[in-house]
Amino acid sequence: MATSNTLETTAKRFGLTEVSPRNSNSNCVDIVFVHGLHGHPYHTWKSKENKIFWPAELLPSVIEQENARILLYGYDADIASFTDGASKDKIHNHAEQLVAVLYADRRKRDANEHPIIFVAHSLGGLIVKRALIHSREVSGNHTIHLRSIYISTYGILFLGTPHKGSDVSKWCSRLEDICGATLPSSSINTQQYPISVLKANNETLQNIDRQFAQLSDRYHIFYFHEGKPTNIDGSWQYIVDEESASPNTADVERATIQQPHAHMCQFESKSAPGFDLVAEAIGRYAVEALELISSRWKNEHSERRRGQHIQAEELLRGTVHDMFQESSNLDDQAINYKKSSILIPSYSDTRSESQPKRHYIVERQRVKDFLGREDELRKILLHFSTGSTQQPNVLVLYALGGQGKSQIALEYCQRWREQYRGIFWVNASSEELALESYAQIARALKNDPSAKFGEETN
């Protein structure tokens, strides 16, 4: 585990830093800390009193350390990154980046289905909320993997996050106060990064709370609000008041941390105000998350398979019938199809526009030096040459494992590929791979204007 002194110099300003690595435990939970405006992945959480960095020095001894991996997330937290001013980045951009970076880190560690617990301070909570909204919305074939963050998240601890954003003018004032509470006034260039630009930023200030409300029921949420005001130019104010930091939402936990806004995320000891509440909640979530997140992933995989079934059936309606039976064992299923789904128009670079298109989708590789089996190949050719043209012409090639069935089939496909308008190879080694094969066939046929399903083909 990284020490506090080491992290002060090695914590990444942007991206993820691992504080407490997971061991070989397959049920590991990821605890992700996200700082707020003008924050830092290390300094935001370090006590100003005695320099204690509690995620590394206090938390691991309280929670079940062997079952958790602690991560710090850093991003551009300057005021411009939350506005439409001099920076192109906005909360949505930060949210997309958080999802992408967290997915990549978990993917390379084979941890995509591990539970996630977020600990967010101030406006970092808005990034977490927007990240989960974004992760839920992705659905394309090339982005669906990003849903893993939405599915895997179990709980969120919001420390002083301003959730209510309907009053834009009040938000602007709050943002000025937050900057004043976390940075010296000399470091804020309000002429270059005017706070007033937030008045036009309706997406960040008005919609996040409403959008997150549609999915918040699936998460365990703990709202913490500041218990002490902050001195702003001689005036004592609550940066994020209780109404905004702990909204009256059903079935959530709420508590006060008796510290000003900037210090409510810093604990100098285990007896510091609020530490026991925060640490207990993290530990409890880490234990409870395992079973629920595992169940969610089972449901997710089932829904994805169901979606693949529906997609393939819709695209090949009238061409392929009863492709998928209720049994998951495809080896025992009979797949009924019309001949036109196998022998479909191709594929010559010299063909005229009137010539039909050919399809050859065979992903398996045949051996370079194929020898023998000529008798079997002639029998296969004879079978398909003399079979009925009115009914599906099916041939079953069977033998013990390792006898060369696949290579005979591949050799036949290669030798006589020009005799057919289409040849497709279905990988039936698992249901998921078979579904992907049919989806690939469906995409090819859908984009082929020369394919006329249901008609006699050669």
Secondary structure, DSSP 8 states (H G I E B T S, - for coil): ---HHHHHHHS-SSEEEEEE---S-TT-EEEEEE--TT--TTGGGB-TTT--BHHHHTHHHHTTGGGEEEEEEE---SGGGGSSSS-S--HHHHHHHHHHHHHHHHHHTT-TTS-EEEEEETTHHHHHHHHHHHHHH--STTTGGGHHHHHHEEEEEEES-----S-HHHHHHHHHHHHHHHS-GGG--TTTS-GGGGGG-HIIIIIHHHHHHTTGGGSEEEEEEESS-EEETTEEE-SS-HHHHS---TT-EEEEESS-GGGTT--SSTTSTTHHHHHHHHHHHHHHHHHHHHHHHHHHHHHHHHHHHHHHHHHTTTTEES-S-SSS-GGG---EE-GGGTS-----TT--TTS---EEE--S---TT----HHHHHHHHHHHHHS-SSS--------STTSSHHHHHHHHHHHTGGGSSEEE----SSHHHHHHHHHHHHHHHHT-TT--TTS---
